[in-house]
Amino acid sequence: MYRCCTGTYSLDAVARIGYATFLVEGLQLIIAILLMALGLIIVINSLKAYFKAQKESA
């Protein structure tokens, strides 16, 4: 048994808590990477449109 300040937990419960924390942090990492990829796609498409407009106006 694992003794904590709030009570006694079995090693299985402690392992599940750690696994849940890993899942949450992993999900946050995946969402952060997807958001960065989305931002990069937006920047690239905006720059393409900007340079196309500059070329057409010149």
C-alpha positions as CSV (number, residue, x, y, z in Angstrom):
1,M,0.0,0.0,0.0
2,Y,1.1,3.6,-0.7
3,R,0.5,6.1,2.1
4,C,-0.2,9.6,1.0
5,C,-1.2,12.7,3.0
6,T,-4.8,12.3,2.0
7,G,-5.2,8.6,2.5
8,T,-4.0,5.1,1.6
9,Y,-3.9,4.0,-2.1
10,S,-3.0,0.7,-3.6
11,L,-0.2,0.6,-6.1
12,D,-2.8,-0.2,-8.8
13,A,-4.6,3.1,-8.0
14,V,-1.4,5.0,-8.1
15,A,-0.5,3.5,-11.4
16,R,-3.9,4.4,-12.9
17,I,-3.5,8.0,-11.7
18,G,-0.1,8.2,-13.4
19,Y,-1.5,6.7,-16.6
20,A,-4.4,9.1,-16.6
21,T,-2.0,12.0,-16.1
22,F,0.1,10.7,-19.0
23,L,-3.0,10.5,-21.2
24,V,-4.0,14.1,-20.4
25,E,-0.5,15.5,-21.0
26,G,-0.3,13.4,-24.2
27,L,-3.6,14.8,-25.4
28,Q,-2.4,18.4,-24.6
29,L,0.7,17.8,-26.6
30,I,-1.2,16.4,-29.6
31,I,-3.6,19.4,-29.5
32,A,-0.6,21.9,-29.3
33,I,1.1,20.3,-32.2
34,L,-2.1,20.4,-34.3
35,L,-2.7,24.1,-33.4
36,M,0.9,24.9,-34.5
37,A,0.4,23.1,-37.7
38,L,-2.9,24.9,-38.3
39,G,-1.1,28.3,-37.7
40,L,1.6,27.3,-40.1
41,I,-0.9,26.4,-42.8
42,I,-2.7,29.7,-42.3
43,V,0.6,31.7,-42.6
44,I,1.7,29.8,-45.7
45,N,-1.7,30.3,-47.5
46,S,-1.8,34.0,-46.5
47,L,1.7,34.6,-47.8
48,K,0.9,32.9,-51.1
49,A,-2.2,35.0,-51.5
50,Y,-0.2,38.2,-50.6
51,F,2.6,37.6,-53.0
52,K,0.1,36.6,-55.8
53,A,-1.8,39.9,-55.2
54,Q,1.5,41.8,-55.3
55,K,2.5,40.1,-58.5
56,E,-0.9,40.9,-60.2
57,S,-0.9,44.5,-59.1
58,A,2.7,45.2,-60.4
